[in-house]
Amino acid sequence: MPFAPGVLYRRWLTGCTGSIHYSGALGPVTVIQVIMLFREFVSFMLGKHSDLLLLAASTRCKLQRPLAGWSLVAALALAVSGCGSLDRDTDSHRYNVVAHETFGSSSTYSRLFDAPPERACEAARRALLSQGYLINVAKGKEVEGQKSFQPATDNHQIITIRVVCAADSKDGKVTLGFVSALKDTYNLKKSSNSASVGVGALGSLSLPFSAGNDSMVKVASETVSSATFYDSFFDLIKSYLRQDDELRQQSLTGDEEFVE
């Protein structure tokens, strides 16, 4: 049955007798409130559960007056609960990151370098140092750096970049570098504690002593997925590798012995 809000309003307001006067069990004031609630609800639903609402509207003609108001309220409550269930299902699907996570051949987090793994990771370490990152781990084939940001007085962010270098050729002269960046977000949480002083002669005496306790609370943690972010970092690594190659060529040209 098609949903016609205007017809539904008039059917419910006037009933079968064409009168808007109602003296059922809910009382005249409560019925007016239910009418307003029903009109707002219909405009919000815009067609959702139209059959249920139409059935609720028609019960006033089929049932006795003392029961009609309660039937409509029960139908509205059922429709609202059904809408809430749909909203919960939508939110569950929206926040289900596993359903949106796919494994493909994207090169966002990896890049090939014409250098052995040790040299590639050394270039990554220099790239991080040049941008103000604090090096936490610096092994032969693994580097980790961390940098802090404070975009606002009550907001603090930390970016941790981890680089892993793996050989991608039999002779070990080609490296596949993997990079992932993790961003942690902290917000300032303010809390206050009140104190009271007890005086023996006067009894308990409350004084307006207060102490504040501010702390940073972690509110978010996510892996950076911006391709531009990783592209700029890979380009910086390559620039350091080119500088290293130039130094090696100068050493060979000057007849200086170089040990790999």
Solvent accessible surface area in square Angstrom, and as a share of the most:
residue,aa,sasa,rsa
1,M,165,0.73
2,P,121,0.76
3,F,50,0.21
4,A,46,0.35
5,P,57,0.36
6,G,32,0.31
7,V,69,0.40
8,L,1,0.00
9,Y,44,0.17
10,R,147,0.54
11,R,91,0.33
12,W,17,0.06
13,L,50,0.25
14,T,41,0.24
15,G,13,0.13
16,C,95,0.57
17,T,99,0.58
18,G,56,0.54
19,S,38,0.25
20,I,124,0.63
21,H,151,0.68
22,Y,24,0.09
23,S,100,0.65
24,G,16,0.15
25,A,65,0.51
26,L,24,0.12
27,G,20,0.20
28,P,89,0.56
29,V,102,0.58
30,T,53,0.31
31,V,15,0.09
32,I,105,0.53
33,Q,115,0.51
34,V,17,0.10
35,I,30,0.15
36,M,102,0.46
37,L,112,0.56
38,F,2,0.01
39,R,111,0.41
40,E,113,0.51
41,F,24,0.10
42,V,2,0.01
43,S,61,0.39
44,F,137,0.57
45,M,2,0.01
46,L,147,0.73
47,G,34,0.32
48,K,107,0.45
49,H,62,0.28
50,S,20,0.13
51,D,93,0.48
52,L,47,0.23
53,L,0,0.00
54,L,28,0.14
55,L,105,0.52
56,A,2,0.02
57,A,0,0.00
58,S,17,0.11
59,T,23,0.13
60,R,28,0.10
61,C,51,0.31
62,K,156,0.66
63,L,78,0.39
64,Q,131,0.58
65,R,93,0.34
66,P,71,0.44
67,L,101,0.50
68,A,3,0.02
69,G,9,0.09
70,W,135,0.47
71,S,30,0.20
72,L,0,0.00
73,V,52,0.30
74,A,61,0.48
75,A,14,0.11
76,L,10,0.05
77,A,60,0.47
78,L,110,0.55
79,A,1,0.01
80,V,79,0.45
81,S,64,0.41
82,G,25,0.24
83,C,11,0.06
84,G,23,0.22
85,S,43,0.28
86,L,90,0.45
87,D,73,0.38
88,R,159,0.58
89,D,89,0.46
90,T,74,0.43
91,D,56,0.29
92,S,74,0.48
93,H,116,0.52
94,R,138,0.51
95,Y,153,0.58
96,N,65,0.34
97,V,113,0.65
98,V,118,0.68
99,A,60,0.46
100,H,115,0.51
101,E,109,0.49
102,T,114,0.66
103,F,194,0.81
104,G,71,0.69
105,S,121,0.78
106,S,83,0.54
107,S,68,0.44
108,T,28,0.17
109,Y,82,0.31
110,S,22,0.14
111,R,57,0.21
112,L,95,0.47
113,F,8,0.03
114,D,128,0.66
115,A,1,0.01
116,P,26,0.16
117,P,7,0.04
118,E,88,0.40
119,R,39,0.14
120,A,1,0.01
121,C,2,0.01
122,E,59,0.26
123,A,5,0.04
124,A,0,0.00
125,R,72,0.26
126,R,97,0.35
127,A,0,0.00
128,L,1,0.01
129,L,85,0.42
130,S,57,0.37
131,Q,91,0.40
132,G,55,0.53
133,Y,23,0.09
134,L,124,0.62
135,I,39,0.20
136,N,71,0.36
137,V,42,0.24
138,A,61,0.47
139,K,138,0.58
140,G,45,0.43
141,K,100,0.42
142,E,39,0.18
143,V,3,0.01
144,E,38,0.17
145,G,0,0.00
146,Q,63,0.28
147,K,59,0.25
148,S,67,0.43
149,F,73,0.30
150,Q,117,0.52
151,P,92,0.58
152,A,48,0.37
153,T,123,0.72
154,D,75,0.39
155,N,26,0.13
156,H,46,0.21
157,Q,43,0.19
158,I,32,0.16
159,I,23,0.12
160,T,24,0.14
161,I,3,0.02
162,R,108,0.39
163,V,2,0.01
164,V,50,0.29
165,C,4,0.03
166,A,40,0.31
167,A,57,0.44
168,D,73,0.38
169,S,41,0.27
170,K,214,0.91
171,D,97,0.50
172,G,20,0.19
173,K,132,0.56
174,V,43,0.25
175,T,0,0.00
176,L,45,0.23
177,G,1,0.01
178,F,89,0.37
179,V,3,0.02
180,S,51,0.33
181,A,1,0.01
182,L,73,0.36
183,K,53,0.23
184,D,18,0.09
185,T,18,0.10
186,Y,50,0.19
187,N,60,0.31
188,L,56,0.28
189,K,122,0.52
190,K,149,0.63
191,S,50,0.32
192,S,88,0.57
193,N,93,0.48
194,S,105,0.68
195,A,57,0.44
196,S,78,0.50
197,V,62,0.36
198,G,64,0.61
199,V,54,0.31
200,G,84,0.81
201,A,101,0.78
202,L,141,0.70
203,G,36,0.34
204,S,105,0.68
205,L,73,0.36
206,S,89,0.58
207,L,62,0.31
208,P,132,0.83
209,F,113,0.47
210,S,92,0.59
211,A,62,0.48
212,G,69,0.67
213,N,89,0.45
214,D,83,0.43
215,S,54,0.35
216,M,84,0.38
217,V,60,0.35
218,K,104,0.44
219,V,81,0.47
220,A,49,0.38
221,S,59,0.38
222,E,94,0.42
223,T,73,0.43
224,V,25,0.15
225,S,81,0.52
226,S,53,0.34
227,A,53,0.41
228,T,105,0.61
229,F,56,0.23
230,Y,0,0.00
231,D,58,0.30
232,S,67,0.43
233,F,16,0.07
234,F,0,0.00
235,D,80,0.41
236,L,48,0.24
237,I,2,0.01
238,K,68,0.29
239,S,26,0.17
240,Y,43,0.16
241,L,13,0.07
242,R,140,0.51
243,Q,94,0.42
244,D,31,0.16
245,D,57,0.29
246,E,104,0.46
247,L,102,0.51
248,R,45,0.16
249,Q,112,0.50
250,Q,119,0.53
251,S,27,0.17
252,L,106,0.53
253,T,112,0.65
254,G,49,0.47
255,D,136,0.70
256,E,108,0.48
257,E,163,0.73
258,F,86,0.36
259,V,121,0.70
260,E,149,0.67
